[in-house]
Amino acid sequence: MIGLGSDPSSPQCSRAGCGLPATTTLNWRNPKIHTADRVKVWLACDDHADYLRDFLEARNFPVVVAKFGVEVTVVPDAVHPGGMA
Ligand SMILES: [Zn+2]
């Protein structure tokens, strides 16, 4: 393999065909099959963080967006848009 900017140790955006360096993590789960302490992680560049969050929220999956390098261990149930008390 010839490493032209595709160092496997540098994490890349999860968006198909993107390949930019990841700056953000989307921590999510599917409540129908995952318990609350199960966290799936997608990586995203600046351009695609919103896209991927929308993708997950459209499926009613709880999502926690964090900066890359910040570990998220729990994704709380139901996040209600605009419902901050
Ligand atoms: Zn991207």
PDB file of the backbone (N, CA, C, O) and the ligand in Angstrom, with CONECT records:
HET     ZN  A 101       1
ATOM      1  N   MET A   1       0.845  -1.206   0.000  1.00  0.00           N
ATOM      2  CA  MET A   1       0.000   0.000   0.000  1.00  0.00           C
ATOM      3  C   MET A   1       0.879   1.255   0.000  1.00  0.00           C
ATOM      4  O   MET A   1       1.849   1.346   0.753  1.00  0.00           O
ATOM      5  N   ILE A   2       0.537   2.184  -0.825  1.00  0.00           N
ATOM      6  CA  ILE A   2       1.269   3.450  -0.867  1.00  0.00           C
ATOM      7  C   ILE A   2       0.454   4.493  -0.102  1.00  0.00           C
ATOM      8  O   ILE A   2      -0.692   4.777  -0.451  1.00  0.00           O
ATOM      9  N   GLY A   3       1.050   5.052   0.928  1.00  0.00           N
ATOM     10  CA  GLY A   3       0.299   5.970   1.789  1.00  0.00           C
ATOM     11  C   GLY A   3       0.324   7.391   1.285  1.00  0.00           C
ATOM     12  O   GLY A   3       1.185   8.180   1.674  1.00  0.00           O
ATOM     13  N   LEU A   4      -0.604   7.717   0.434  1.00  0.00           N
ATOM     14  CA  LEU A   4      -0.710   9.108  -0.017  1.00  0.00           C
ATOM     15  C   LEU A   4      -1.835   9.792   0.750  1.00  0.00           C
ATOM     16  O   LEU A   4      -2.968   9.870   0.274  1.00  0.00           O
ATOM     17  N   GLY A   5      -1.518  10.275   1.914  1.00  0.00           N
ATOM     18  CA  GLY A   5      -2.515  10.976   2.722  1.00  0.00           C
ATOM     19  C   GLY A   5      -3.585  10.060   3.262  1.00  0.00           C
ATOM     20  O   GLY A   5      -4.633  10.540   3.694  1.00  0.00           O
ATOM     21  N   SER A   6      -3.364   8.762   3.257  1.00  0.00           N
ATOM     22  CA  SER A   6      -4.363   7.864   3.795  1.00  0.00           C
ATOM     23  C   SER A   6      -3.772   7.046   4.944  1.00  0.00           C
ATOM     24  O   SER A   6      -3.943   5.829   5.016  1.00  0.00           O
ATOM     25  N   ASP A   7      -3.094   7.725   5.814  1.00  0.00           N
ATOM     26  CA  ASP A   7      -2.542   7.105   7.005  1.00  0.00           C
ATOM     27  C   ASP A   7      -3.681   6.555   7.863  1.00  0.00           C
ATOM     28  O   ASP A   7      -4.535   7.321   8.310  1.00  0.00           O
ATOM     29  N   PRO A   8      -3.708   5.262   8.096  1.00  0.00           N
ATOM     30  CA  PRO A   8      -4.824   4.696   8.855  1.00  0.00           C
ATOM     31  C   PRO A   8      -4.891   5.212  10.283  1.00  0.00           C
ATOM     32  O   PRO A   8      -5.916   5.059  10.947  1.00  0.00           O
ATOM     33  N   SER A   9      -3.809   5.823  10.766  1.00  0.00           N
ATOM     34  CA  SER A   9      -3.839   6.336  12.125  1.00  0.00           C
ATOM     35  C   SER A   9      -4.459   7.722  12.199  1.00  0.00           C
ATOM     36  O   SER A   9      -4.704   8.230  13.293  1.00  0.00           O
ATOM     37  N   SER A  10      -4.721   8.351  11.033  1.00  0.00           N
ATOM     38  CA  SER A  10      -5.398   9.640  11.070  1.00  0.00           C
ATOM     39  C   SER A  10      -6.858   9.443  10.720  1.00  0.00           C
ATOM     40  O   SER A  10      -7.185   9.140   9.572  1.00  0.00           O
ATOM     41  N   PRO A  11      -7.734   9.609  11.684  1.00  0.00           N
ATOM     42  CA  PRO A  11      -9.141   9.293  11.478  1.00  0.00           C
ATOM     43  C   PRO A  11      -9.801  10.203  10.448  1.00  0.00           C
ATOM     44  O   PRO A  11      -9.513  11.395  10.349  1.00  0.00           O
ATOM     45  N   GLN A  12     -10.694   9.587   9.691  1.00  0.00           N
ATOM     46  CA  GLN A  12     -11.338  10.318   8.611  1.00  0.00           C
ATOM     47  C   GLN A  12     -12.842  10.347   8.812  1.00  0.00           C
ATOM     48  O   GLN A  12     -13.419   9.507   9.502  1.00  0.00           O
ATOM     49  N   CYS A  13     -13.453  11.334   8.190  1.00  0.00           N
ATOM     50  CA  CYS A  13     -14.899  11.490   8.157  1.00  0.00           C
ATOM     51  C   CYS A  13     -15.582  10.195   7.689  1.00  0.00           C
ATOM     52  O   CYS A  13     -15.099   9.520   6.780  1.00  0.00           O
ATOM     53  N   SER A  14     -16.712   9.866   8.325  1.00  0.00           N
ATOM     54  CA  SER A  14     -17.442   8.640   7.972  1.00  0.00           C
ATOM     55  C   SER A  14     -18.314   8.788   6.730  1.00  0.00           C
ATOM     56  O   SER A  14     -18.790   7.792   6.184  1.00  0.00           O
ATOM     57  N   ARG A  15     -18.522  10.001   6.289  1.00  0.00           N
ATOM     58  CA  ARG A  15     -19.357  10.236   5.118  1.00  0.00           C
ATOM     59  C   ARG A  15     -18.717   9.580   3.904  1.00  0.00           C
ATOM     60  O   ARG A  15     -17.537   9.789   3.622  1.00  0.00           O
ATOM     61  N   ALA A  16     -19.507   8.784   3.189  1.00  0.00           N
ATOM     62  CA  ALA A  16     -18.986   8.055   2.038  1.00  0.00           C
ATOM     63  C   ALA A  16     -18.334   9.014   1.051  1.00  0.00           C
ATOM     64  O   ALA A  16     -18.923  10.025   0.669  1.00  0.00           O
ATOM     65  N   GLY A  17     -17.117   8.685   0.647  1.00  0.00           N
ATOM     66  CA  GLY A  17     -16.443   9.458  -0.373  1.00  0.00           C
ATOM     67  C   GLY A  17     -15.822  10.754   0.106  1.00  0.00           C
ATOM     68  O   GLY A  17     -15.321  11.532  -0.705  1.00  0.00           O
ATOM     69  N   CYS A  18     -15.844  11.003   1.411  1.00  0.00           N
ATOM     70  CA  CYS A  18     -15.301  12.271   1.911  1.00  0.00           C
ATOM     71  C   CYS A  18     -13.809  12.144   2.165  1.00  0.00           C
ATOM     72  O   CYS A  18     -13.001  12.610   1.362  1.00  0.00           O
ATOM     73  N   GLY A  19     -13.435  11.514   3.279  1.00  0.00           N
ATOM     74  CA  GLY A  19     -12.026  11.276   3.535  1.00  0.00           C
ATOM     75  C   GLY A  19     -11.274  12.436   4.163  1.00  0.00           C
ATOM     76  O   GLY A  19     -10.061  12.350   4.353  1.00  0.00           O
ATOM     77  N   LEU A  20     -11.971  13.527   4.491  1.00  0.00           N
ATOM     78  CA  LEU A  20     -11.313  14.613   5.202  1.00  0.00           C
ATOM     79  C   LEU A  20     -11.037  14.191   6.644  1.00  0.00           C
ATOM     80  O   LEU A  20     -11.687  13.283   7.163  1.00  0.00           O
ATOM     81  N   PRO A  21     -10.079  14.846   7.284  1.00  0.00           N
ATOM     82  CA  PRO A  21      -9.784  14.493   8.679  1.00  0.00           C
ATOM     83  C   PRO A  21     -10.993  14.757   9.578  1.00  0.00           C
ATOM     84  O   PRO A  21     -11.689  15.762   9.428  1.00  0.00           O
ATOM     85  N   ALA A  22     -11.226  13.837  10.512  1.00  0.00           N
ATOM     86  CA  ALA A  22     -12.362  13.985  11.416  1.00  0.00           C
ATOM     87  C   ALA A  22     -12.058  15.029  12.483  1.00  0.00           C
ATOM     88  O   ALA A  22     -10.970  15.056  13.059  1.00  0.00           O
ATOM     89  N   THR A  23     -13.046  15.889  12.732  1.00  0.00           N
ATOM     90  CA  THR A  23     -12.921  16.899  13.789  1.00  0.00           C
ATOM     91  C   THR A  23     -13.982  16.708  14.858  1.00  0.00           C
ATOM     92  O   THR A  23     -13.911  17.299  15.935  1.00  0.00           O
ATOM     93  N   THR A  24     -14.961  15.877  14.549  1.00  0.00           N
ATOM     94  CA  THR A  24     -16.155  15.748  15.377  1.00  0.00           C
ATOM     95  C   THR A  24     -16.523  14.279  15.475  1.00  0.00           C
ATOM     96  O   THR A  24     -16.289  13.510  14.542  1.00  0.00           O
ATOM     97  N   THR A  25     -17.102  13.886  16.612  1.00  0.00           N
ATOM     98  CA  THR A  25     -17.668  12.551  16.706  1.00  0.00           C
ATOM     99  C   THR A  25     -19.165  12.656  16.930  1.00  0.00           C
ATOM    100  O   THR A  25     -19.644  13.529  17.653  1.00  0.00           O
ATOM    101  N   LEU A  26     -19.891  11.748  16.296  1.00  0.00           N
ATOM    102  CA  LEU A  26     -21.321  11.622  16.536  1.00  0.00           C
ATOM    103  C   LEU A  26     -21.515  10.300  17.271  1.00  0.00           C
ATOM    104  O   LEU A  26     -21.259   9.219  16.740  1.00  0.00           O
ATOM    105  N   ASN A  27     -21.972  10.428  18.495  1.00  0.00           N
ATOM    106  CA  ASN A  27     -22.137   9.269  19.362  1.00  0.00           C
ATOM    107  C   ASN A  27     -23.618   8.963  19.439  1.00  0.00           C
ATOM    108  O   ASN A  27     -24.403   9.804  19.877  1.00  0.00           O
ATOM    109  N   TRP A  28     -24.009   7.781  19.025  1.00  0.00           N
ATOM    110  CA  TRP A  28     -25.430   7.506  18.841  1.00  0.00           C
ATOM    111  C   TRP A  28     -25.700   6.038  19.135  1.00  0.00           C
ATOM    112  O   TRP A  28     -24.792   5.225  19.308  1.00  0.00           O
ATOM    113  N   ARG A  29     -26.984   5.744  19.183  1.00  0.00           N
ATOM    114  CA  ARG A  29     -27.389   4.338  19.273  1.00  0.00           C
ATOM    115  C   ARG A  29     -28.797   4.198  18.730  1.00  0.00           C
ATOM    116  O   ARG A  29     -29.530   5.176  18.589  1.00  0.00           O
ATOM    117  N   ASN A  30     -29.149   2.988  18.436  1.00  0.00           N
ATOM    118  CA  ASN A  30     -30.507   2.668  18.015  1.00  0.00           C
ATOM    119  C   ASN A  30     -31.239   2.118  19.229  1.00  0.00           C
ATOM    120  O   ASN A  30     -30.951   1.007  19.674  1.00  0.00           O
ATOM    121  N   PRO A  31     -32.192   2.888  19.775  1.00  0.00           N
ATOM    122  CA  PRO A  31     -32.844   2.472  21.030  1.00  0.00           C
ATOM    123  C   PRO A  31     -33.547   1.125  20.921  1.00  0.00           C
ATOM    124  O   PRO A  31     -33.791   0.469  21.934  1.00  0.00           O
ATOM    125  N   LYS A  32     -33.871   0.712  19.715  1.00  0.00           N
ATOM    126  CA  LYS A  32     -34.577  -0.555  19.554  1.00  0.00           C
ATOM    127  C   LYS A  32     -33.654  -1.755  19.748  1.00  0.00           C
ATOM    128  O   LYS A  32     -34.112  -2.839  20.109  1.00  0.00           O
ATOM    129  N   ILE A  33     -32.376  -1.567  19.512  1.00  0.00           N
ATOM    130  CA  ILE A  33     -31.448  -2.701  19.606  1.00  0.00           C
ATOM    131  C   ILE A  33     -30.279  -2.471  20.544  1.00  0.00           C
ATOM    132  O   ILE A  33     -29.562  -3.412  20.884  1.00  0.00           O
ATOM    133  N   HIS A  34     -30.074  -1.210  20.974  1.00  0.00           N
ATOM    134  CA  HIS A  34     -28.935  -0.919  21.840  1.00  0.00           C
ATOM    135  C   HIS A  34     -29.415  -0.457  23.206  1.00  0.00           C
ATOM    136  O   HIS A  34     -30.367   0.317  23.303  1.00  0.00           O
ATOM    137  N   THR A  35     -28.763  -0.925  24.259  1.00  0.00           N
ATOM    138  CA  THR A  35     -29.054  -0.398  25.589  1.00  0.00           C
ATOM    139  C   THR A  35     -28.387   0.962  25.753  1.00  0.00           C
ATOM    140  O   THR A  35     -27.566   1.359  24.926  1.00  0.00           O
ATOM    141  N   ALA A  36     -28.743   1.682  26.833  1.00  0.00           N
ATOM    142  CA  ALA A  36     -28.312   3.074  26.995  1.00  0.00           C
ATOM    143  C   ALA A  36     -26.800   3.231  27.116  1.00  0.00           C
ATOM    144  O   ALA A  36     -26.262   4.300  26.828  1.00  0.00           O
ATOM    145  N   ASP A  37     -26.114   2.176  27.538  1.00  0.00           N
ATOM    146  CA  ASP A  37     -24.667   2.304  27.691  1.00  0.00           C
ATOM    147  C   ASP A  37     -23.899   1.839  26.452  1.00  0.00           C
ATOM    148  O   ASP A  37     -22.672   1.742  26.457  1.00  0.00           O
ATOM    149  N   ARG A  38     -24.652   1.557  25.401  1.00  0.00           N
ATOM    150  CA  ARG A  38     -24.019   1.161  24.146  1.00  0.00           C
ATOM    151  C   ARG A  38     -23.888   2.400  23.281  1.00  0.00           C
ATOM    152  O   ARG A  38     -24.881   3.075  23.012  1.00  0.00           O
ATOM    153  N   VAL A  39     -22.692   2.704  22.848  1.00  0.00           N
ATOM    154  CA  VAL A  39     -22.468   3.920  22.067  1.00  0.00           C
ATOM    155  C   VAL A  39     -21.790   3.565  20.753  1.00  0.00           C
ATOM    156  O   VAL A  39     -20.706   2.983  20.728  1.00  0.00           O
ATOM    157  N   LYS A  40     -22.449   3.927  19.671  1.00  0.00           N
ATOM    158  CA  LYS A  40     -21.844   3.796  18.351  1.00  0.00           C
ATOM    159  C   LYS A  40     -21.202   5.142  18.012  1.00  0.00           C
ATOM    160  O   LYS A  40     -21.735   6.192  18.372  1.00  0.00           O
ATOM    161  N   VAL A  41     -20.086   5.114  17.336  1.00  0.00           N
ATOM    162  CA  VAL A  41     -19.384   6.359  17.041  1.00  0.00           C
ATOM    163  C   VAL A  41     -19.146   6.490  15.542  1.00  0.00           C
ATOM    164  O   VAL A  41     -18.600   5.602  14.888  1.00  0.00           O
ATOM    165  N   TRP A  42     -19.576   7.628  15.033  1.00  0.00           N
ATOM    166  CA  TRP A  42     -19.203   8.012  13.676  1.00  0.00           C
ATOM    167  C   TRP A  42     -18.269   9.200  13.768  1.00  0.00           C
ATOM    168  O   TRP A  42     -18.355  10.008  14.692  1.00  0.00           O
ATOM    169  N   LEU A  43     -17.386   9.294  12.808  1.00  0.00           N
ATOM    170  CA  LEU A  43     -16.484  10.431  12.741  1.00  0.00           C
ATOM    171  C   LEU A  43     -16.944  11.356  11.624  1.00  0.00           C
ATOM    172  O   LEU A  43     -17.476  10.913  10.606  1.00  0.00           O
ATOM    173  N   ALA A  44     -16.730  12.637  11.833  1.00  0.00           N
ATOM    174  CA  ALA A  44     -17.154  13.592  10.808  1.00  0.00           C
ATOM    175  C   ALA A  44     -16.177  14.745  10.705  1.00  0.00           C
ATOM    176  O   ALA A  44     -15.573  15.150  11.699  1.00  0.00           O
ATOM    177  N   CYS A  45     -16.023  15.272   9.502  1.00  0.00           N
ATOM    178  CA  CYS A  45     -15.308  16.523   9.303  1.00  0.00           C
ATOM    179  C   CYS A  45     -16.280  17.676   9.588  1.00  0.00           C
ATOM    180  O   CYS A  45     -17.462  17.453   9.847  1.00  0.00           O
ATOM    181  N   ASP A  46     -15.772  18.892   9.536  1.00  0.00           N
ATOM    182  CA  ASP A  46     -16.631  20.042   9.810  1.00  0.00           C
ATOM    183  C   ASP A  46     -17.825  20.102   8.859  1.00  0.00           C
ATOM    184  O   ASP A  46     -18.932  20.464   9.257  1.00  0.00           O
ATOM    185  N   ASP A  47     -17.586  19.742   7.597  1.00  0.00           N
ATOM    186  CA  ASP A  47     -18.632  19.862   6.590  1.00  0.00           C
ATOM    187  C   ASP A  47     -19.776  18.883   6.803  1.00  0.00           C
ATOM    188  O   ASP A  47     -20.919  19.175   6.452  1.00  0.00           O
ATOM    189  N   HIS A  48     -19.473  17.724   7.377  1.00  0.00           N
ATOM    190  CA  HIS A  48     -20.469  16.664   7.387  1.00  0.00           C
ATOM    191  C   HIS A  48     -21.033  16.347   8.765  1.00  0.00           C
ATOM    192  O   HIS A  48     -21.887  15.470   8.887  1.00  0.00           O
ATOM    193  N   ALA A  49     -20.581  17.031   9.793  1.00  0.00           N
ATOM    194  CA  ALA A  49     -21.113  16.763  11.138  1.00  0.00           C
ATOM    195  C   ALA A  49     -22.626  16.976  11.163  1.00  0.00           C
ATOM    196  O   ALA A  49     -23.368  16.154  11.701  1.00  0.00           O
ATOM    197  N   ASP A  50     -23.074  18.082  10.580  1.00  0.00           N
ATOM    198  CA  ASP A  50     -24.512  18.365  10.564  1.00  0.00           C
ATOM    199  C   ASP A  50     -25.270  17.347   9.712  1.00  0.00           C
ATOM    200  O   ASP A  50     -26.355  16.898  10.081  1.00  0.00           O
ATOM    201  N   TYR A  51     -24.694  16.998   8.592  1.00  0.00           N
ATOM    202  CA  TYR A  51     -25.334  16.032   7.699  1.00  0.00           C
ATOM    203  C   TYR A  51     -25.564  14.710   8.412  1.00  0.00           C
ATOM    204  O   TYR A  51     -26.658  14.147   8.368  1.00  0.00           O
ATOM    205  N   LEU A  52     -24.524  14.223   9.066  1.00  0.00           N
ATOM    206  CA  LEU A  52     -24.630  12.922   9.723  1.00  0.00           C
ATOM    207  C   LEU A  52     -25.552  12.986  10.937  1.00  0.00           C
ATOM    208  O   LEU A  52     -26.268  12.027  11.222  1.00  0.00           O
ATOM    209  N   ARG A  53     -25.539  14.103  11.648  1.00  0.00           N
ATOM    210  CA  ARG A  53     -26.457  14.253  12.787  1.00  0.00           C
ATOM    211  C   ARG A  53     -27.902  14.235  12.285  1.00  0.00           C
ATOM    212  O   ARG A  53     -28.758  13.563  12.860  1.00  0.00           O
ATOM    213  N   ASP A  54     -28.160  14.969  11.222  1.00  0.00           N
ATOM    214  CA  ASP A  54     -29.515  14.981  10.663  1.00  0.00           C
ATOM    215  C   ASP A  54     -29.947  13.584  10.229  1.00  0.00           C
ATOM    216  O   ASP A  54     -31.100  13.194  10.414  1.00  0.00           O
ATOM    217  N   PHE A  55     -29.023  12.848   9.657  1.00  0.00           N
ATOM    218  CA  PHE A  55     -29.291  11.485   9.200  1.00  0.00           C
ATOM    219  C   PHE A  55     -29.763  10.626  10.368  1.00  0.00           C
ATOM    220  O   PHE A  55     -30.732   9.877  10.248  1.00  0.00           O
ATOM    221  N   LEU A  56     -29.075  10.741  11.487  1.00  0.00           N
ATOM    222  CA  LEU A  56     -29.416   9.930  12.658  1.00  0.00           C
ATOM    223  C   LEU A  56     -30.705  10.423  13.313  1.00  0.00           C
ATOM    224  O   LEU A  56     -31.559   9.628  13.705  1.00  0.00           O
ATOM    225  N   GLU A  57     -30.833  11.749  13.425  1.00  0.00           N
ATOM    226  CA  GLU A  57     -32.030  12.306  14.073  1.00  0.00           C
ATOM    227  C   GLU A  57     -33.284  12.012  13.254  1.00  0.00           C
ATOM    228  O   GLU A  57     -34.372  11.860  13.810  1.00  0.00           O
ATOM    229  N   ALA A  58     -33.131  11.936  11.958  1.00  0.00           N
ATOM    230  CA  ALA A  58     -34.273  11.613  11.100  1.00  0.00           C
ATOM    231  C   ALA A  58     -34.810  10.216  11.393  1.00  0.00           C
ATOM    232  O   ALA A  58     -35.970   9.912  11.113  1.00  0.00           O
ATOM    233  N   ARG A  59     -33.956   9.376  11.956  1.00  0.00           N
ATOM    234  CA  ARG A  59     -34.374   8.017  12.335  1.00  0.00           C
ATOM    235  C   ARG A  59     -34.749   7.916  13.800  1.00  0.00           C
ATOM    236  O   ARG A  59     -34.975   6.826  14.325  1.00  0.00           O
ATOM    237  N   ASN A  60     -34.813   9.077  14.460  1.00  0.00           N
ATOM    238  CA  ASN A  60     -35.144   9.129  15.885  1.00  0.00           C
ATOM    239  C   ASN A  60     -34.126   8.399  16.754  1.00  0.00           C
ATOM    240  O   ASN A  60     -34.464   7.839  17.796  1.00  0.00           O
ATOM    241  N   PHE A  61     -32.881   8.418  16.306  1.00  0.00           N
ATOM    242  CA  PHE A  61     -31.818   7.867  17.150  1.00  0.00           C
ATOM    243  C   PHE A  61     -31.263   8.994  18.019  1.00  0.00           C
ATOM    244  O   PHE A  61     -30.992  10.082  17.510  1.00  0.00           O
ATOM    245  N   PRO A  62     -31.092   8.757  19.308  1.00  0.00           N
ATOM    246  CA  PRO A  62     -30.431   9.776  20.132  1.00  0.00           C
ATOM    247  C   PRO A  62     -28.980   9.961  19.706  1.00  0.00           C
ATOM    248  O   PRO A  62     -28.273   8.994  19.425  1.00  0.00           O
ATOM    249  N   VAL A  63     -28.548  11.221  19.664  1.00  0.00           N
ATOM    250  CA  VAL A  63     -27.207  11.560  19.189  1.00  0.00           C
ATOM    251  C   VAL A  63     -26.559  12.543  20.154  1.00  0.00           C
ATOM    252  O   VAL A  63     -27.199  13.493  20.603  1.00  0.00           O
ATOM    253  N   VAL A  64     -25.304  12.315  20.467  1.00  0.00           N
ATOM    254  CA  VAL A  64     -24.511  13.303  21.194  1.00  0.00           C
ATOM    255  C   VAL A  64     -23.333  13.672  20.304  1.00  0.00           C
ATOM    256  O   VAL A  64     -22.534  12.818  19.917  1.00  0.00           O
ATOM    257  N   VAL A  65     -23.239  14.969  19.985  1.00  0.00           N
ATOM    258  CA  VAL A  65     -22.140  15.443  19.148  1.00  0.00           C
ATOM    259  C   VAL A  65     -21.029  15.960  20.054  1.00  0.00           C
ATOM    260  O   VAL A  65     -21.281  16.733  20.979  1.00  0.00           O
ATOM    261  N   ALA A  66     -19.814  15.535  19.787  1.00  0.00           N
ATOM    262  CA  ALA A  66     -18.684  15.962  20.614  1.00  0.00           C
ATOM    263  C   ALA A  66     -17.492  16.262  19.732  1.00  0.00           C
ATOM    264  O   ALA A  66     -17.419  15.822  18.585  1.00  0.00           O
ATOM    265  N   LYS A  67     -16.553  17.024  20.289  1.00  0.00           N
ATOM    266  CA  LYS A  67     -15.305  17.242  19.567  1.00  0.00           C
ATOM    267  C   LYS A  67     -14.532  15.941  19.481  1.00  0.00           C
ATOM    268  O   LYS A  67     -14.599  15.109  20.385  1.00  0.00           O
ATOM    269  N   PHE A  68     -13.806  15.768  18.402  1.00  0.00           N
ATOM    270  CA  PHE A  68     -12.980  14.581  18.270  1.00  0.00           C
ATOM    271  C   PHE A  68     -11.988  14.519  19.428  1.00  0.00           C
ATOM    272  O   PHE A  68     -11.343  15.513  19.761  1.00  0.00           O
ATOM    273  N   GLY A  69     -11.876  13.347  20.035  1.00  0.00           N
ATOM    274  CA  GLY A  69     -10.975  13.191  21.172  1.00  0.00           C
ATOM    275  C   GLY A  69     -11.695  13.218  22.504  1.00  0.00           C
ATOM    276  O   GLY A  69     -11.126  12.837  23.527  1.00  0.00           O
ATOM    277  N   VAL A  70     -12.951  13.668  22.500  1.00  0.00           N
ATOM    278  CA  VAL A  70     -13.755  13.676  23.708  1.00  0.00           C
ATOM    279  C   VAL A  70     -14.591  12.405  23.732  1.00  0.00           C
ATOM    280  O   VAL A  70     -15.414  12.182  22.844  1.00  0.00           O
ATOM    281  N   GLU A  71     -14.385  11.588  24.726  1.00  0.00           N
ATOM    282  CA  GLU A  71     -15.090  10.326  24.783  1.00  0.00           C
ATOM    283  C   GLU A  71     -16.481  10.512  25.374  1.00  0.00           C
ATOM    284  O   GLU A  71     -16.652  11.170  26.401  1.00  0.00           O
ATOM    285  N   VAL A  72     -17.459   9.930  24.719  1.00  0.00           N
ATOM    286  CA  VAL A  72     -18.840   9.949  25.208  1.00  0.00           C
ATOM    287  C   VAL A  72     -19.208   8.520  25.590  1.00  0.00           C
ATOM    288  O   VAL A  72     -19.139   7.610  24.764  1.00  0.00           O
ATOM    289  N   THR A  73     -19.594   8.332  26.829  1.00  0.00           N
ATOM    290  CA  THR A  73     -19.837   6.972  27.314  1.00  0.00           C
ATOM    291  C   THR A  73     -21.315   6.629  27.384  1.00  0.00           C
ATOM    292  O   THR A  73     -21.683   5.455  27.435  1.00  0.00           O
ATOM    293  N   VAL A  74     -22.165   7.651  27.388  1.00  0.00           N
ATOM    294  CA  VAL A  74     -23.596   7.406  27.452  1.00  0.00           C
ATOM    295  C   VAL A  74     -24.314   8.331  26.485  1.00  0.00           C
ATOM    296  O   VAL A  74     -24.031   9.528  26.425  1.00  0.00           O
ATOM    297  N   VAL A  75     -25.240   7.770  25.733  1.00  0.00           N
ATOM    298  CA  VAL A  75     -26.102   8.583  24.880  1.00  0.00           C
ATOM    299  C   VAL A  75     -27.494   8.555  25.501  1.00  0.00           C
ATOM    300  O   VAL A  75     -28.177   7.532  25.444  1.00  0.00           O
ATOM    301  N   PRO A  76     -27.917   9.662  26.089  1.00  0.00           N
ATOM    302  CA  PRO A  76     -29.210   9.672  26.780  1.00  0.00           C
ATOM    303  C   PRO A  76     -30.358   9.433  25.820  1.00  0.00           C
ATOM    304  O   PRO A  76     -30.246   9.689  24.621  1.00  0.00           O
ATOM    305  N   ASP A  77     -31.453   8.944  26.354  1.00  0.00           N
ATOM    306  CA  ASP A  77     -32.668   8.768  25.563  1.00  0.00           C
ATOM    307  C   ASP A  77     -33.162  10.105  25.064  1.00  0.00           C
ATOM    308  O   ASP A  77     -32.755  11.169  25.530  1.00  0.00           O
ATOM    309  N   ALA A  78     -34.052  10.010  24.102  1.00  0.00           N
ATOM    310  CA  ALA A  78     -34.788  11.136  23.553  1.00  0.00           C
ATOM    311  C   ALA A  78     -34.212  12.520  23.807  1.00  0.00           C
ATOM    312  O   ALA A  78     -34.236  13.023  24.930  1.00  0.00           O
ATOM    313  N   VAL A  79     -33.706  13.112  22.767  1.00  0.00           N
ATOM    314  CA  VAL A  79     -33.333  14.514  22.802  1.00  0.00           C
ATOM    315  C   VAL A  79     -34.429  15.273  22.070  1.00  0.00           C
ATOM    316  O   VAL A  79     -34.681  15.049  20.886  1.00  0.00           O
ATOM    317  N   HIS A  80     -35.080  16.183  22.806  1.00  0.00           N
ATOM    318  CA  HIS A  80     -36.196  16.909  22.196  1.00  0.00           C
ATOM    319  C   HIS A  80     -35.729  18.261  21.722  1.00  0.00           C
ATOM    320  O   HIS A  80     -35.326  19.090  22.537  1.00  0.00           O
ATOM    321  N   PRO A  81     -35.771  18.511  20.429  1.00  0.00           N
ATOM    322  CA  PRO A  81     -35.313  19.798  19.908  1.00  0.00           C
ATOM    323  C   PRO A  81     -36.070  20.954  20.539  1.00  0.00           C
ATOM    324  O   PRO A  81     -37.300  20.946  20.587  1.00  0.00           O
ATOM    325  N   GLY A  82     -35.350  21.927  21.013  1.00  0.00           N
ATOM    326  CA  GLY A  82     -35.990  23.092  21.606  1.00  0.00           C
ATOM    327  C   GLY A  82     -36.586  22.829  22.968  1.00  0.00           C
ATOM    328  O   GLY A  82     -37.269  23.688  23.525  1.00  0.00           O
ATOM    329  N   GLY A  83     -36.339  21.661  23.507  1.00  0.00           N
ATOM    330  CA  GLY A  83     -36.950  21.310  24.775  1.00  0.00           C
ATOM    331  C   GLY A  83     -36.067  21.526  25.984  1.00  0.00           C
ATOM    332  O   GLY A  83     -36.285  20.918  27.031  1.00  0.00           O
ATOM    333  N   MET A  84     -35.074  22.386  25.849  1.00  0.00           N
ATOM    334  CA  MET A  84     -34.190  22.635  26.974  1.00  0.00           C
ATOM    335  C   MET A  84     -34.930  23.350  28.082  1.00  0.00           C
ATOM    336  O   MET A  84     -35.555  24.384  27.846  1.00  0.00           O
ATOM    337  N   ALA A  85     -34.868  22.818  29.281  1.00  0.00           N
ATOM    338  CA  ALA A  85     -35.598  23.429  30.398  1.00  0.00           C
ATOM    339  C   ALA A  85     -34.707  24.443  31.092  1.00  0.00           C
ATOM    340  O   ALA A  85     -35.128  25.073  32.062  1.00  0.00           O
TER     341      ALA A  85
HETATM  342 ZN    ZN A 101     -16.713  14.828   5.586  1.00  0.00          ZN2+
END
